[in-house]
Amino acid sequence: MKYQKKDCFDRIAEKMREHRLIVAAGVDSLEQEKCCDKAGCDLILLYPTAKYEHASNRFLAGFLAFGNVNEMMEQMATDLMPMMNNQNLMAGLNGSDPFKNDRILLQKMKEFGFMGIHNYPTMSLVDGTFGMNIEYLKSGLDKEIQLLKKASEMGFHTCGMVSTQKQALQLVRADIDMIIFYLGLGENPEHRGVSNKERTEQDIRKLKELTAGIRNISKTIPILFFDEQLNTVNEIKTIIQEVKEINGYFLMPVTQKPFSHRQLQLEIEQLLEICY
């Protein structure tokens, strides 16, 4: 398996020109990867979180004291990459780790055959006073951007997940290849007691705020979003058609319990049919 950054660029750029939805998915198992690949997912982001599926929320691995995600990523790649024949795989790496060697870590990812790098776990999702302290110490997104920029120099496609407009503009100015806006994992307090229509309207307003100004810097960077609280493809379609700067959606089958392969495949196929 050999990754080609140019091939990824060309394919995504073509979808954007034709106003067809870009669909990415975050997975942590061979079964999920095969399902997403079969359904035609544009990009598949691999997370080393399967070990923690019985934890309260395995998506928190790397934020809480579950383990060293970069070491877990290497082990997962050792176990699974020989059985994967997908050229659209991206590795989730913890850029804020102060003890990693960027060049050695990225070289290993290249040898495994990943075509891209994604900043997950990301300190950009840590808010409040603690998040401000991390930012002040330049121990969060700044270090993640350094890793992503190094990855880009080595020929990787780069994808950054953020939760604020300021963070997104940092990624754009650093020439990161793709942005994912994170609107919520699990129950969002802003969504309590509201209808599906009201929740969708909240997401539309939020995304318009988040994407404001980005196109003044870059006309071509793909912008995706994710919100686990969206229940139907129609809700996603409504948001996509209302927020003109959005080009794609990020699925998280890694968080779905129980996990239905058929349901996921149908959802991906329906999303891929969306035009905006």
Secondary structure in CASP SS format (residue, H / E / C, confidence):
PFRMAT SS
TARGET T0000
AUTHOR 0000-0000-0000
METHOD secondary structure of the structure
MODEL  1
M C 1.00
K C 1.00
Y C 1.00
Q C 1.00
K H 1.00
K H 1.00
D H 1.00
C H 1.00
F H 1.00
D H 1.00
R H 1.00
I H 1.00
A H 1.00
E H 1.00
K H 1.00
M H 1.00
R H 1.00
E C 1.00
H C 1.00
R E 1.00
L C 1.00
I E 1.00
V E 1.00
A E 1.00
A E 1.00
G E 1.00
V E 1.00
D C 1.00
S C 1.00
L H 1.00
E H 1.00
Q H 1.00
E H 1.00
K H 1.00
C H 1.00
C H 1.00
D H 1.00
K H 1.00
A H 1.00
G C 1.00
C C 1.00
D C 1.00
L E 1.00
I E 1.00
L E 1.00
L E 1.00
Y C 1.00
P C 1.00
T C 1.00
A H 1.00
K H 1.00
Y H 1.00
E C 1.00
H C 1.00
A C 1.00
S C 1.00
N C 1.00
R H 1.00
F H 1.00
L H 1.00
A E 1.00
G C 1.00
F C 1.00
L E 1.00
A C 1.00
F C 1.00
G C 1.00
N C 1.00
V H 1.00
N H 1.00
E H 1.00
M H 1.00
M H 1.00
E H 1.00
Q H 1.00
M H 1.00
A H 1.00
T H 1.00
D H 1.00
L H 1.00
M H 1.00
P H 1.00
M H 1.00
M C 1.00
N C 1.00
N C 1.00
Q C 1.00
N C 1.00
L E 1.00
M E 1.00
A E 1.00
G E 1.00
L C 1.00
N C 1.00
G C 1.00
S C 1.00
D C 1.00
P C 1.00
F C 1.00
K C 1.00
N C 1.00
D H 1.00
R H 1.00
I H 1.00
L H 1.00
L H 1.00
Q H 1.00
K H 1.00
M H 1.00
K H 1.00
E H 1.00
F H 1.00
G C 1.00
F C 1.00
M C 1.00
G E 1.00
I E 1.00
H E 1.00
N C 1.00
Y C 1.00
P C 1.00
T C 1.00
M H 1.00
S H 1.00
L H 1.00
V C 1.00
D C 1.00
G H 1.00
T H 1.00
F H 1.00
G H 1.00
M H 1.00
N H 1.00
I H 1.00
E H 1.00
Y H 1.00
L C 1.00
K C 1.00
S C 1.00
G C 1.00
L H 1.00
D H 1.00
K H 1.00
E H 1.00
I H 1.00
Q H 1.00
L H 1.00
L H 1.00
K H 1.00
K H 1.00
A H 1.00
S H 1.00
E H 1.00
M C 1.00
G C 1.00
F C 1.00
H E 1.00
T E 1.00
C E 1.00
G E 1.00
M E 1.00
V E 1.00
S C 1.00
T C 1.00
Q H 1.00
K H 1.00
Q H 1.00
A H 1.00
L H 1.00
Q H 1.00
L H 1.00
V H 1.00
R H 1.00
A C 1.00
D C 1.00
I C 1.00
D C 1.00
M E 1.00
I E 1.00
I E 1.00
F E 1.00
Y E 1.00
L C 1.00
G C 1.00
L C 1.00
G C 1.00
E C 1.00
N C 1.00
P H 1.00
E H 1.00
H H 1.00
R C 1.00
G C 1.00
V C 1.00
S C 1.00
N H 1.00
K H 1.00
E H 1.00
R H 1.00
T H 1.00
E H 1.00
Q H 1.00
D H 1.00
I H 1.00
R H 1.00
K H 1.00
L H 1.00
K H 1.00
E H 1.00
L H 1.00
T H 1.00
A C 1.00
G C 1.00
I H 1.00
R H 1.00
N H 1.00
I H 1.00
S C 1.00
K C 1.00
T C 1.00
I C 1.00
P C 1.00
I E 1.00
L E 1.00
F E 1.00
F E 1.00
D C 1.00
E C 1.00
Q C 1.00
L C 1.00
N C 1.00
T C 1.00
V H 1.00
N H 1.00
E H 1.00
I H 1.00
K H 1.00
T H 1.00
I H 1.00
I H 1.00
Q H 1.00
E H 1.00
V C 1.00
K C 1.00
E C 1.00
I C 1.00
N C 1.00
G E 1.00
Y E 1.00
F E 1.00
L E 1.00
M C 1.00
P H 1.00
V H 1.00
T H 1.00
Q C 1.00
K C 1.00
P C 1.00
F C 1.00
S C 1.00
H H 1.00
R H 1.00
Q H 1.00
L H 1.00
Q H 1.00
L H 1.00
E H 1.00
I H 1.00
E H 1.00
Q H 1.00
L H 1.00
L H 1.00
E C 1.00
I C 1.00
C E 1.00
Y C 1.00
END
